[in-house]
Amino acid sequence: MTALTDMVDYEVRGEVALIVIDNPPVNALSHGVRAGMVEGLAKAEADEQVAAVLLVCKGRTFIAGADITEFGKPMKAPGLNEAIEAMENATKPVVAAIHGTALGGGLETAMASHYRVGVSSARFGQPEVKLGILPGAGGTQRLPRLVGYPKALEMCVIGNPIGAAEALEGGLIDEVVDDVFEGGVTFAEKLIAEDRPLKKIRDLDERVNEARANRKEIFDGFRRKIARRTRGFEAPEANIRAIEAGLDMSFDEALDYERQLFGELMAGKQSIAQRYYFFAEREAAKVPDVPRTTPLRKIEKVGVLGCGTMGGGISMNFANRGIGVTIVEAEQSRLDHGFGVIRKNYERTAKRGRMTNEQVDQCMGLLQGVTDREALADCDLVIEAVFENMDLKKEIFASLDRIVKPGAILATNTSALDVNEIAAATSRPEDVIGMHFFSPANIMRLLEVVRGEKTAKDVIHTSMTISKQIGKVPVLVGVCRGFVGNRILFQRQVQAQQIILKGAKYYDVDRVLYDFGFPMGPFAMSDLAGLDIGWNEKESASRDIREILCESGRRGQKNGRGYYVYDAETRASAPDPEVLQIISDFGSAQGIDQREVGEDEILERCLYPMVNEGAKILEEGIAIRPSDIDVIWVNGYGWPVYRGGPMHWGDSVGLGKIAGRMREFQAESGDDFWQPSALLAELADAGKSFSDWSAG
């Protein structure tokens, strides 16, 4: 075997030349890989003994995509397009043998070969849209010629991969093999023996002609289908336009158009934000003082206290990964109801084709319901998921301290209460941690892992690890009221309430934040959650708008009347003039001058305090990194990923602008709420951003 570069080797087996890529961990298309491919192809072309070429990878996967660390930097020659052209224009058949994943540039590379084989577990996809871009090396042109335009639209615009069976059926691969080296060589030898022609995807016209005949149905129908899920994103439509261009342009013209769109997206704010987030989510898994070598505690059996909405959802996460769960409820009737809800959730998933009925039964079989806490004695992890009452939680943890075996992790799902106070109810605070799941817990990806003052490092490492194993995105935070996510949310809620008293219409506030990219505004969200959550009728005294609305019988969507009124059948919402009058009267009684409030001011008053609170959280060491705050808000609160999160967005707006505007609001109102935090002021005055900051 000959080393062409430090990432690519070359060898000849009979009449087959092997170009072997070895660039761990995922064989990304780094410069050394591209250069080695080009050199290997040239070497094979010049060797009269070689009749076919096999492109194959060592390690756990085929080429999983571009080297994202090269994005935004000058590309060293040869570029990917040059390597692809060398493959496609080779005079000897080139076979790509795929295991693991062929994603993005990896799939584009595979499609430049004349034939493709893959193992049964291989996955194939064009996920560039998730980074705010599109395939820039022919993916939008070659993929539809192989799998058809409807499937190519799904793969490029939604970005989810397909398996080997679907790839074989759709024509993306030519054969399923048991081993990429032996099977790949055997397939190449068969090509030689049968003297098969070079099959260039660019020359395949059958799928193109089919799409031209059904163009309106394919493209207009697809745009309608994905309109809601892609709202606000630029890359999905760009992907559609690039794919559709293949119907009107020559292949080379369409490639040029693809590259033009790729360049525009790459330089745009959305892709910059989405690429930032890509790294931010991976960075969140790293805890500076808890190295990866920290021992893990064994988690084989889990206990959950509470079988309500949160407890049931939490339990499902573990059952989905084959981990048995003992669920404790105070009464059998609550347990029966909770198990009924869990089964309905699973059956709903099965109806959508995302799991089989057999899998439903398997998951339900991993759940055991009891009414005696003593059944938790042998659990490795116990998660408390009862309602937010400190006295109740302390009583529970004191009992768990007595019941549960030594070395088990005791976790609380509290969304705001003091984890240190809860831990103090036990004789082993080092074993206590917060695991704040978000509702619905079986769906939401975010998990705030809350580190107490005495939480042991192996407990942190184990909690972060098990969170990832059950499909969550864990972010480590410190103890404070509301932790990171809810603490920042509170600032937005306060200002949303204030701004409507100044004259902004509540539905305008909702619309502006919806247009910004949130799934809904604060008032629609309050109606959805229920206005009476946390409201005490006996203590209510018309102190704010919510109390007045609750006192007047408004509960939100649950009874069809909240800030909005809701159609009994369609659930469609409409503003309520009566609510506008309630707000106006309350504001006047408070002596607040009411005026027109523009859209820019609505955004400033709702979002700038969030950025400022994030800065305070960093000052206090509650979050490790600004990007951790962004991961929390993107995954837990619907901050649009194409804006990166509140801290990244603050940087893009300019911290000087934010601090300056807050000082204007402070001078105007005399309210110290608007005083920029020390960190925000320091960075703004120095012309720096959160990306320049580190906790060190």
C-alpha positions in Angstrom: 0.0 0.0 0.0 1.3 3.4 -1.0 0.6 6.6 1.0 -0.5 9.4 -1.4 -1.1 11.9 1.4 -1.3 11.5 5.2 -5.0 10.8 4.7 -5.2 8.6 1.6 -3.5 5.3 0.6 -3.4 3.5 -2.7 -3.1 -0.2 -3.6 -3.8 -2.5 -6.5 -5.6 -5.8 -6.1 -5.5 -7.6 -9.4 -7.2 -5.2 -11.9 -8.8 -3.0 -9.2 -7.0 0.1 -7.8 -8.1 1.0 -4.3 -8.1 4.6 -3.1 -8.4 4.2 0.6 -9.3 7.2 2.7 -8.3 7.3 6.4 -9.1 10.7 8.0 -10.7 10.0 11.4 -13.1 10.4 13.0 -15.5 10.8 10.0 -13.3 10.9 6.9 -14.2 14.5 6.2 -13.3 15.9 2.8 -10.2 17.8 4.1 -7.6 19.0 1.7 -5.5 15.9 2.2 -8.4 13.7 1.2 -9.2 15.7 -1.9 -5.6 15.8 -3.0 -5.2 12.1 -2.4 -8.3 11.3 -4.5 -7.1 13.3 -7.4 -3.6 11.8 -7.3 -5.0 8.3 -6.9 -7.3 8.6 -9.9 -4.4 9.9 -12.0 -2.2 7.0 -10.9 -5.0 4.5 -11.7 -5.5 6.1 -15.1 -1.8 5.8 -15.9 -1.6 2.1 -14.9 -2.4 -0.3 -17.7 -2.9 -3.1 -15.2 -5.8 -1.2 -13.6 -9.2 -1.7 -15.2 -11.4 -0.2 -12.4 -11.1 2.0 -9.3 -12.7 1.4 -5.9 -13.1 4.4 -3.6 -13.4 3.1 0.0 -12.9 4.4 3.6 -11.4 2.9 6.7 -12.8 3.5 10.2 -16.4 3.8 11.2 -17.8 5.6 8.1 -17.5 6.6 4.5 -17.0 10.3 3.8 -19.5 11.9 6.2 -19.3 15.3 4.6 -17.2 18.4 4.0 -14.6 19.6 6.5 -16.7 22.2 8.2 -13.6 23.8 9.8 -12.6 24.9 6.3 -15.9 26.9 5.7 -15.3 30.6 5.3 -11.6 30.1 4.5 -9.9 30.1 1.1 -10.2 26.6 -0.3 -6.8 24.9 -1.0 -6.6 23.2 -4.4 -7.8 20.8 -5.4 -11.3 21.7 -4.4 -14.1 19.2 -4.1 -15.5 20.0 -7.6 -12.1 19.3 -9.1 -11.9 15.9 -7.3 -15.5 15.1 -8.4 -14.7 16.0 -12.0 -11.6 13.7 -11.9 -13.9 10.8 -10.8 -16.7 11.5 -13.2 -14.3 11.9 -16.2 -12.2 8.9 -15.4 -11.9 6.5 -18.4 -12.1 3.5 -16.1 -15.2 2.7 -14.0 -15.0 4.2 -10.5 -17.0 2.4 -7.7 -17.8 4.0 -4.4 -18.2 1.5 -1.5 -20.1 3.0 1.3 -20.5 2.1 5.0 -21.6 4.3 7.9 -22.8 7.5 6.4 -22.4 9.2 3.1 -23.6 12.7 3.9 -23.3 16.1 2.1 -20.1 16.3 0.2 -19.6 12.6 0.9 -22.7 11.7 -1.0 -21.8 14.2 -3.8 -18.5 12.4 -4.1 -20.2 9.0 -4.2 -22.5 10.3 -6.9 -19.6 11.4 -9.1 -18.5 7.7 -9.3 -20.0 5.5 -12.0 -21.4 2.9 -9.6 -22.1 2.7 -5.9 -22.4 -0.1 -3.5 -23.2 0.0 0.2 -23.5 -2.2 3.3 -27.1 -2.8 4.6 -26.5 -0.4 7.6 -25.3 2.6 5.5 -27.1 5.9 5.5 -27.2 8.4 2.7 -28.2 12.1 2.9 -27.8 15.7 1.8 -28.2 17.6 5.2 -26.6 20.9 4.1 -29.9 22.7 4.6 -29.4 22.2 8.3 -26.3 24.5 8.1 -28.3 27.1 6.1 -26.7 26.1 2.7 -27.3 23.7 -0.1 -25.2 21.0 -1.7 -22.5 22.9 -3.6 -20.8 20.1 -5.6 -23.6 18.9 -7.8 -25.9 17.4 -5.2 -28.9 19.3 -6.4 -28.4 18.1 -9.9 -27.1 14.5 -9.6 -29.4 13.3 -6.8 -32.7 14.0 -8.6 -31.4 12.2 -11.7 -30.9 9.1 -9.6 -33.7 9.0 -7.1 -36.3 11.2 -8.8 -37.2 14.8 -8.1 -39.8 14.2 -5.3 -37.3 12.2 -3.2 -34.4 14.5 -4.0 -36.5 17.5 -2.8 -37.2 15.7 0.5 -33.5 14.8 1.0 -32.2 18.2 0.2 -34.9 20.5 1.6 -35.7 18.5 4.8 -32.2 17.0 5.1 -33.0 13.7 6.6 -31.0 10.6 5.4 -32.3 7.4 4.0 -31.2 3.8 4.5 -29.5 1.3 2.2 -32.7 -0.5 1.3 -34.4 2.7 0.2 -31.3 3.8 -1.6 -31.1 0.6 -3.5 -34.8 0.7 -4.5 -34.5 4.3 -5.6 -31.4 3.8 -7.7 -29.0 5.7 -5.5 -26.8 2.5 -5.1 -26.4 -0.4 -7.4 -25.9 -3.2 -4.9 -25.9 -4.1 -1.2 -22.7 -5.8 -0.1 -21.5 -7.4 3.1 -18.1 -5.7 3.3 -17.0 -2.6 1.5 -13.4 -3.8 0.8 -14.1 -7.4 -0.3 -17.6 -6.7 -1.6 -16.5 -3.5 -3.3 -13.6 -5.3 -5.1 -15.9 -8.2 -6.1 -18.4 -5.7 -7.6 -15.6 -3.9 -9.5 -14.3 -7.2 -10.9 -17.8 -8.0 -12.1 -18.0 -4.6 -13.9 -14.7 -5.5 -15.6 -15.8 -9.0 -16.5 -19.1 -7.8 -17.9 -17.5 -4.8 -19.6 -20.2 -2.5 -18.3 -20.2 1.1 -19.6 -19.3 4.2 -17.6 -22.5 5.5 -16.1 -22.3 9.2 -15.7 -25.2 10.6 -13.7 -25.1 13.9 -15.5 -26.1 12.1 -18.7 -29.2 10.4 -17.2 -32.4 12.2 -18.5 -35.3 9.9 -17.7 -36.0 11.4 -14.3 -35.6 14.9 -15.7 -38.2 14.3 -18.4 -40.6 12.8 -15.9 -40.3 15.9 -13.7 -40.9 18.2 -16.6 -44.1 16.5 -17.3 -45.3 16.8 -13.7 -43.5 20.0 -12.7 -46.4 21.9 -11.2 -47.6 19.0 -9.1 -44.1 18.2 -7.9 -42.7 21.6 -7.0 -45.8 23.6 -6.1 -47.1 20.7 -4.0 -43.8 20.3 -2.2 -43.6 24.0 -1.4 -47.1 23.9 0.1 -46.2 20.8 2.1 -43.1 22.2 3.8 -44.2 25.9 4.1 -45.0 25.7 7.8 -41.9 23.8 8.9 -39.5 26.0 6.8 -41.0 29.4 7.7 -38.4 32.0 7.9 -35.5 29.9 6.6 -33.8 30.9 3.3 -32.0 27.7 2.5 -35.0 25.4 1.8 -36.3 27.6 -1.0 -32.8 28.0 -2.4 -32.5 24.2 -2.5 -35.8 23.9 -4.3 -34.8 26.5 -6.8 -31.5 24.8 -7.5 -33.2 21.4 -8.1 -35.9 23.0 -10.3 -33.2 24.7 -12.3 -32.2 21.3 -13.7 -35.4 21.2 -15.6 -34.6 24.5 -17.5 -30.9 24.6 -17.8 -28.1 22.4 -19.2 -26.4 20.3 -16.5 -23.4 22.6 -16.5 -25.5 25.7 -16.3 -27.4 24.3 -13.4 -24.2 23.5 -11.7 -23.1 27.1 -12.0 -26.5 28.2 -10.6 -26.1 25.8 -7.7 -22.7 27.3 -6.9 -24.0 30.8 -7.1 -26.8 30.0 -4.7 -24.3 28.2 -2.4 -22.1 31.2 -2.3 -25.0 33.6 -1.5 -26.2 31.3 1.3 -22.7 30.8 2.7 -22.1 34.5 3.1 -25.6 35.1 4.5 -26.4 35.7 8.2 -28.6 32.6 8.4 -25.9 30.1 7.4 -23.4 31.9 9.7 -25.8 31.5 12.6 -26.7 27.9 11.7 -23.0 26.9 11.4 -22.3 28.7 14.7 -25.1 26.7 16.3 -23.7 23.4 14.9 -20.5 23.9 16.8 -22.3 25.4 19.9 -24.3 22.2 20.4 -21.2 20.1 20.4 -19.4 22.4 22.6 -22.2 22.3 25.2 -21.3 18.7 25.9 -17.9 19.7 27.2 -17.5 20.6 30.9 -14.1 22.2 31.5 -13.5 20.7 35.0 -15.1 17.3 34.3 -12.9 15.6 31.7 -14.2 12.8 29.5 -12.0 10.4 31.5 -14.1 11.0 34.6 -15.7 7.6 35.7 -19.3 6.9 34.8 -21.8 5.5 37.3 -23.7 2.5 36.0 -27.3 3.3 34.9 -29.3 0.2 34.2 -32.5 0.8 36.2 -34.3 4.1 36.5 -37.0 5.3 38.9 -39.3 8.2 38.3 -41.5 9.8 41.0 -44.7 11.1 39.4 -46.7 9.8 36.4 -48.2 13.0 35.2 -47.3 14.9 32.1 -43.6 15.3 33.0 -43.1 12.0 34.8 -44.7 10.0 32.0 -42.7 11.8 29.3 -39.4 11.4 31.2 -40.1 7.7 31.6 -40.7 7.3 27.8 -37.3 8.6 27.0 -35.6 5.8 28.9 -38.0 3.1 27.7 -37.3 4.2 24.1 -33.6 3.3 24.7 -34.4 -0.1 26.3 -33.9 1.1 29.9 -36.4 -0.2 32.5 -38.3 2.4 34.6 -40.1 2.0 37.8 -42.7 4.8 38.1 -44.1 5.7 41.5 -47.4 7.5 42.1 -49.2 8.2 45.3 -52.5 6.7 44.1 -53.3 3.8 41.7 -55.8 5.9 39.9 -53.2 8.5 38.9 -50.9 5.7 37.9 -53.5 4.1 35.7 -54.3 7.4 34.1 -50.6 8.2 33.5 -50.0 4.8 31.9 -53.0 5.3 29.7 -51.6 8.6 28.4 -48.2 7.0 27.8 -49.7 4.2 25.7 -51.8 6.7 23.7 -48.6 8.7 23.0 -46.9 5.5 21.8 -49.9 4.5 19.7 -50.1 7.9 18.1 -46.4 7.5 17.1 -47.1 4.1 15.7 -50.1 5.4 13.6 -47.6 7.9 12.0 -45.4 5.1 11.0 -42.5 6.0 13.3 -42.6 2.8 15.3 -44.3 -0.6 15.1 -47.1 -2.0 17.4 -44.5 -4.5 18.6 -42.2 -1.7 19.6 -45.1 0.0 21.5 -45.6 -3.2 23.5 -41.8 -3.5 24.1 -41.6 0.0 25.5 -44.6 -0.4 27.6 -43.2 -3.6 28.9 -40.2 -1.7 30.3 -42.4 0.5 32.5 -43.5 -0.8 35.9 -46.0 1.2 37.9 -46.1 1.1 41.8 -47.5 3.2 44.6 -44.7 2.4 47.1 -41.4 4.4 47.0 -39.6 1.4 48.5 -39.6 -0.1 45.0 -37.0 2.4 44.1 -34.4 0.9 46.4 -32.3 -0.8 43.7 -32.5 2.0 41.1 -29.3 3.5 39.7 -31.0 6.9 38.9 -34.1 8.3 40.4 -35.8 11.4 38.9 -38.4 13.3 41.0 -41.1 14.8 38.7 -43.8 16.2 41.1 -45.2 19.7 41.1 -43.2 22.7 42.1 -43.4 22.8 45.9 -40.2 23.0 47.9 -41.6 21.3 51.1 -42.9 18.4 49.0 -39.6 18.0 47.2 -37.5 18.1 50.4 -39.8 15.5 51.9 -39.3 13.2 48.9 -35.6 13.6 48.8 -35.3 12.9 52.5 -37.2 9.6 51.9 -35.1 8.7 48.9 -32.0 9.2 51.0 -33.3 6.5 53.3 -34.6 4.2 50.6 -32.3 4.3 47.5 -29.1 2.4 47.5 -25.8 4.2 48.1 -24.1 5.4 44.9 -27.4 6.0 43.1 -28.0 9.5 41.5 -30.9 11.4 42.9 -32.2 14.0 40.4 -34.9 16.6 40.5 -36.9 17.8 37.5 -37.5 21.2 39.1 -37.7 24.1 36.6 -36.8 26.8 39.0 -36.3 25.8 42.7 -33.0 25.7 44.6 -31.3 22.4 43.9 -28.9 23.0 46.8 -31.8 23.3 49.3 -33.3 20.1 47.9 -29.9 18.4 48.2 -29.5 19.5 51.8 -32.5 17.4 52.7 -30.3 14.3 52.1 -27.1 13.0 53.8 -25.5 12.7 50.3 -25.8 16.1 48.5 -22.9 15.0 46.3 -25.3 12.5 44.6 -28.0 15.1 43.9 -28.4 16.9 40.6 -31.0 18.8 38.7 -32.3 17.2 35.4 -34.7 19.8 34.1 -36.7 18.2 31.2 -38.9 20.4 29.0 -42.5 19.7 28.2 -43.5 17.5 26.5 -40.5 15.6 27.9 -40.7 12.7 25.4 -40.3 15.2 22.5 -38.4 18.2 23.6 -34.6 17.8 23.0 -33.3 20.2 25.7 -32.3 19.0 29.1 -30.8 21.5 31.6 -28.5 19.6 33.9 -28.2 21.6 37.1 -25.0 21.4 39.1 -25.4 21.9 42.8 -22.7 23.2 45.1 -21.7 19.7 46.2 -22.6 17.6 43.2 -19.9 15.1 42.5 -18.1 15.3 39.1 -18.9 11.7 38.3 -22.6 12.5 38.9 -22.3 15.4 36.4 -20.5 13.3 33.8 -23.0 10.4 34.2 -26.0 12.7 34.0 -24.6 14.5 30.8 -23.8 11.1 29.2 -27.2 9.4 30.0 -29.0 12.5 28.7 -27.3 12.1 25.4 -28.0 8.4 25.4 -31.8 9.1 25.6 -31.6 11.6 22.7 -31.4 14.9 24.6 -29.2 17.9 24.2 -27.8 18.4 27.7 -26.4 21.7 28.9 -24.8 22.1 32.3 -26.0 25.1 34.3 -25.7 26.4 37.8 -28.3 27.0 40.5 -30.4 30.2 40.4 -34.0 31.0 40.2 -35.2 29.6 36.9 -31.7 28.4 35.9 -30.9 29.8 32.4 -33.9 29.3 30.2 -36.7 30.3 32.4 -34.7 33.1 34.0 -34.2 34.7 30.6 -37.8 34.0 29.6 -39.1 35.9 32.6 -37.4 39.1 31.3 -39.2 38.9 28.0 -42.5 38.2 29.7 -42.1 41.2 32.0 -41.4 43.5 29.1 -44.2 42.1 27.0 -46.6 42.9 29.8 -45.1 46.4 30.2 -45.2 47.2 26.5 -48.9 46.5 26.1 -49.6 49.0 28.9 -47.7 51.6 26.9 -50.1 51.1 24.0 -48.8 48.2 21.9 -51.5 45.8 21.0 -50.9 42.4 22.5 -51.5 40.7 19.1 -49.0 43.0 17.5 -46.4 41.9 20.0 -47.2 38.3 19.2 -47.0 38.9 15.5 -43.7 40.7 15.7 -42.1 37.9 17.7 -43.7 35.3 15.4 -42.3 37.1 12.4 -38.9 37.2 14.1 -39.1 33.4 14.0 -40.6 32.2 17.3 -43.3 29.5 17.1 -45.7 31.9 18.9 -45.7 35.1 20.8 -45.8 35.5 24.6 -49.6 36.1 24.9 -50.5 33.2 22.6 -48.1 31.1 24.6 -49.8 32.1 27.9 -53.2 31.1 26.4 -51.8 27.7 25.3 -50.3 27.0 28.7 -53.3 28.2 30.6 -53.6 31.7 32.2 -54.6 30.1 35.5 -51.3 28.2 35.9 -50.0 29.4 39.3 -53.0 31.7 39.8 -54.6 31.6 43.3 -58.2 32.7 43.2 -58.3 33.4 46.9 -55.3 35.7 46.8 -56.1 37.4 43.4 -56.5 41.1 43.7 -56.4 42.5 40.1 -52.7 43.4 40.5 -51.9 42.7 36.9 -53.6 41.9 33.6 -53.4 38.1 34.1 -55.1 38.3 37.4 -57.9 40.4 35.9 -58.3 38.0 33.0 -58.5 35.0 35.3 -61.0 36.8 37.6 -63.2 37.4 34.6 -63.2 33.7 33.8 -60.6 33.7 31.1 -58.4 30.6 31.2 -56.9 30.6 27.7 -57.4 27.9 25.1 -58.7 25.4 27.7 -62.0 27.3 27.9 -61.9 29.3 24.6 -61.2 32.7 26.2 -57.9 34.2 27.2 -56.1 37.1 25.6 -57.7 35.7 22.4 -61.1 34.1 21.8 -61.0 30.6 20.2 -63.4 28.9 17.8 -64.8 25.9 19.5 -64.3 23.6 16.5 -61.3 24.9 14.6 -59.4 26.4 17.6 -58.7 29.4 15.4 -57.9 32.5 17.5 -59.0 36.1 17.1 -58.2 39.2 19.1 -60.8 40.3 21.7 -61.8 44.0 21.9 -62.8 43.4 25.5 -59.2 42.4 26.4 -57.9 45.5 24.7 -60.2 47.6 26.9 -59.1 45.8 30.0 -55.4 46.5 29.2 -56.1 50.2 28.3 -58.1 50.8 31.5 -55.5 49.1 33.7 -52.7 51.1 32.0 -54.6 54.4 32.5 -55.2 53.5 36.2 -51.4 53.0 36.6 -50.8 56.5 35.2 -49.1 55.1 32.1 -49.2 57.3 29.0 -50.3 55.2 26.0 -49.0 55.7 22.5 -48.2 53.9 19.3 -45.3 51.5 19.6 -43.5 50.5 16.4 -42.3 47.0 15.5 -38.6 47.8 16.0 -39.3 49.0 19.6 -41.3 45.9 20.3 -38.4 43.8 19.4 -35.9 45.9 21.3 -38.0 46.0 24.5 -38.7 42.2 24.3 -35.3 40.9 23.2 -32.6 43.3 24.5 -33.4 42.4 28.2 -32.9 38.7 27.3 -29.4 39.5 26.0 -28.7 41.5 29.1 -29.9 38.7 31.4 -27.7 36.3 29.5 -24.8 38.5 30.2 -25.7 38.5 33.9 -25.9 34.7 33.9 -22.4 34.6 32.4 -21.1 37.0 35.0 -22.5 34.8 37.8 -21.1 31.6 36.3 -24.5 30.1 35.9 -23.7 29.2 32.3 -20.2 28.1 31.1 -20.3 29.8 27.7 -22.5 32.3 25.8 -23.1 29.5 23.2 -24.6 27.3 26.0 -27.3 29.9 26.5 -28.0 29.8 22.8 -28.3 26.0 22.7 -30.8 26.2 25.6 -32.9 28.8 23.8 -32.9 27.2 20.4 -33.8 23.7 21.8 -36.1 24.7 24.7 -37.9 27.9 23.7 -38.1 28.1 20.0 -35.5 30.7 19.3 -35.0 30.4 15.5 -31.8 28.5 14.8 -31.2 30.7 11.8 -30.6 33.6 14.3 -28.2 31.5 16.4 -29.7 32.2 19.8 -30.0 35.4 21.9 -26.2 35.8 22.6 -25.2 35.2 18.9 -28.1 37.5 17.8 -26.9 40.1 20.3 -23.4 40.0 18.7 -24.9 40.3 15.2 -27.0 43.4 16.3 -23.9 44.8 18.0 -23.5 45.0 21.8 -22.8 48.7 21.6 -26.2 49.3 19.9 -28.0 47.2 22.5 -26.3 48.8 25.5 -26.9 52.3 24.0 -30.6 51.6 23.5 -31.0 50.2 27.0 -29.5 53.4 28.4 -32.0 55.4 26.4 -34.8 53.4 27.9 -33.4 53.8 31.4 -33.1 57.6 31.0 -36.6 57.8 29.6 -38.2 55.7 32.3 -35.9 56.0 35.3 -36.2 52.3 35.7 -33.0 50.5 36.6 -34.4 47.4 34.9 -32.8 48.9 31.8 -29.3 49.3 33.2 -26.9 47.2 31.1 -25.1 44.5 33.1 -21.5 45.0 33.9 -20.4 42.4 31.3 -22.6 43.9 28.6 -21.4 47.4 29.3 -17.8 46.3 29.4 -17.9 44.4 26.1 -20.0 47.2 24.4 -17.7 50.0 25.6 -14.7 48.0 24.3 -16.3 47.3 21.0 -16.2 43.6 21.7 -18.8 40.8 21.5 -19.8 37.7 23.5 -17.7 35.6 21.1 -14.7 37.4 22.5 -15.5 36.5 26.1 -14.4 33.5 28.1 -15.0 32.6 31.7 -11.3 32.4 32.4 
